[in-house]
Amino acid sequence: MRASPEETRLFPVAELQPQPTAKEILRRVYEALEEKGYRAVDQIVGYLVSGDPAYITSHKEARLWIRKVERDELLEEIVRFYLENA
């Protein structure tokens, strides 16, 4: 049945999930790297220094996640955490 032009159609929309924070993304990426047997800290540093996403595994979509955050934002999170916990 076709709706008339005056009818309003409602379409289901998936609930929007809040985006994870830089800290949460770093944790996910770290865990994925560890699970795959990589030296996670070294791999993350390599990514932060070079910008090359090949340092990050695609396991558990880690590469996808880390690319959602700017590298400077990740560095800010790391420095903040270090200074608050030093």
Summary of the structure (lengths in Angstrom):
residues: 86
radius of gyration: 19.4
end to end distance: 66.4
largest distance: 66.4
contacts: 183
relative contact order: 0.15
helix: 59%
strand: 0%
